[in-house]
Amino acid sequence: MTGVLVGGLLLLTMIVVVGAAYAVARARSVNRQPGMPDELSDEVVTGLMAELRKWQAEAAHWKATAERLQRELDQRQ
């Protein structure tokens, strides 16, 4: 009987925890719509755009270097 009581209390506790998590998540998302930016979106986009610009600058640098080296090789021949 004690095992059944412990199992029932454990089940009840799990139901309460999941229910509380659901209620908190629902309350926090009441004003949210799919695709709507949140507090972190602007910061994340800014960081990603900065990284993209760095990668583009590096790619442009290496492309210019490769073209310069190819011109030097062509002049030697």
C-alpha positions in Angstrom: 0.0 0.0 0.0 2.9 2.3 0.7 4.3 1.8 -2.8 0.9 2.8 -4.3 0.8 5.9 -2.1 4.3 6.9 -3.1 3.6 6.3 -6.8 0.4 8.3 -6.6 2.2 11.2 -4.9 5.0 11.1 -7.4 2.5 11.1 -10.3 0.6 14.0 -8.7 3.8 15.9 -8.2 4.8 15.4 -11.9 1.4 16.6 -13.0 1.6 19.7 -10.9 5.1 20.5 -12.2 4.1 20.0 -15.8 1.0 22.0 -15.3 2.9 24.9 -13.6 5.4 24.9 -16.5 2.6 25.0 -19.0 0.9 27.9 -17.2 4.1 29.9 -16.9 4.9 29.3 -20.6 1.4 30.3 -21.7 1.4 33.4 -19.5 4.8 34.5 -21.0 3.7 33.9 -24.6 0.2 35.6 -24.4 1.3 38.6 -26.5 3.6 36.7 -28.9 2.7 35.8 -32.5 4.7 33.4 -34.7 7.5 35.3 -36.5 7.3 38.2 -34.0 10.8 39.2 -32.8 11.6 38.9 -29.1 14.1 40.6 -26.8 17.0 38.7 -28.1 16.2 38.8 -31.8 17.8 42.2 -32.5 21.0 41.3 -30.6 21.3 38.0 -32.3 20.7 39.5 -35.8 23.2 42.3 -35.1 25.9 39.7 -34.0 25.2 37.5 -37.0 25.4 40.4 -39.5 28.7 41.5 -38.0 30.1 38.0 -38.4 28.7 37.9 -42.0 30.5 41.2 -42.8 33.7 39.8 -41.4 33.5 36.6 -43.5 32.6 38.6 -46.6 35.6 40.9 -46.0 37.9 37.9 -45.5 36.5 36.3 -48.7 37.1 39.5 -50.7 40.6 39.7 -49.3 41.5 36.1 -50.3 39.8 36.6 -53.7 41.9 39.7 -54.4 45.0 37.9 -53.3 44.3 34.9 -55.6 43.7 37.3 -58.5 46.9 39.2 -57.8 48.9 36.0 -57.6 47.3 34.7 -60.8 48.2 38.0 -62.6 51.8 37.6 -61.4 52.0 34.0 -62.7 50.5 35.1 -66.0 53.1 37.9 -66.4 56.0 35.4 -65.8 54.9 33.1 -68.5 
